[in-house]
Amino acid sequence: MLSLGEIADLIGAECHGDCSITVNSVADITKAGPGQLSFISNPKFEKYLESSQASAIITSAKISSEFFSSVLSSGKTRNFLLL
C-alpha cells in the first residue's frame, strides 16, 4: 500500500487533504469506497465528486475547478490529487 503523498510524488501531482492516508486499490468513481483511490478525467463524471466514497480522487483542476475551489475555501476535508 502507498500513502496518498507517495502516489502524488510518483505521478507528479499536488496532494490536498491528508497525504498520509494509505490506499489499497483503485475503483470507478461511482463504486469506490474507503481505502480506494479513484479518478476523473472527463467532465461528465464531475457530478460524482461530492457523493463518492473514495478515500481520495485524482483529477485535474481544469476538469473540476469549481468543485475544488469550493472545497479549498470551505475548509471541508476531502483528499485529492491535482494533476
C-alpha positions in Angstrom: 0.0 0.0 0.0 1.1 3.5 -0.7 0.3 6.8 1.0 -1.5 9.5 -0.9 1.6 11.6 -0.6 3.8 8.8 -2.1 1.3 8.4 -5.0 1.4 12.2 -5.6 5.2 12.1 -5.8 5.1 9.2 -8.3 2.6 10.8 -10.6 3.8 14.4 -10.2 0.5 15.6 -8.6 -0.2 18.1 -5.9 -1.7 16.5 -2.8 -4.6 18.1 -0.9 -6.0 16.8 2.3 -4.5 14.1 4.4 -1.5 13.0 2.4 -0.6 10.3 4.9 -3.7 8.1 4.3 -3.0 4.8 2.5 -5.0 3.4 -0.3 -5.2 -0.3 -1.2 -6.9 -0.3 -4.6 -8.3 1.8 -7.4 -12.0 1.9 -8.3 -14.6 3.6 -10.5 -15.7 6.9 -9.1 -19.3 5.6 -8.8 -18.3 2.4 -6.9 -15.2 3.4 -4.9 -15.3 3.1 -1.1 -13.0 3.7 1.8 -9.4 2.7 1.2 -9.8 3.2 -2.6 -8.4 5.7 -5.0 -10.5 6.9 -7.9 -10.0 9.4 -10.7 -11.9 11.7 -13.0 -10.6 12.6 -16.5 -13.9 13.5 -18.1 -16.1 16.4 -17.0 -19.3 14.3 -17.3 -18.2 12.5 -14.1 -17.8 15.7 -12.1 -21.3 15.1 -10.6 -19.9 12.2 -8.6 -17.2 14.2 -6.8 -19.5 15.2 -3.9 -21.1 11.8 -3.4 -18.1 9.5 -4.0 -17.0 7.4 -1.0 -13.4 7.1 -2.4 -10.7 7.9 0.1 -9.1 10.1 -2.5 -9.7 11.3 -6.1 -7.1 12.1 -8.8 -8.2 14.8 -11.2 -7.2 18.0 -12.9 -8.1 21.5 -11.7 -9.2 22.1 -15.3 -11.9 19.4 -15.0 -13.2 20.3 -11.6 -12.2 23.8 -10.8 -15.5 24.9 -9.3 -15.7 21.9 -7.0 -12.1 22.2 -5.8 -12.4 26.0 -5.3 -15.4 25.4 -3.0 -13.6 22.6 -1.1 -10.4 24.6 -0.6 -12.3 27.7 0.6 -14.8 25.9 2.8 -12.3 24.0 4.9 -14.0 20.7 4.1 -11.8 17.7 4.5 -11.5 16.0 1.1 -8.4 14.1 -0.1 -7.5 14.7 -3.7 -4.5 14.8 -6.1 -4.4 17.5 -8.7 -2.5 16.9 -11.9 
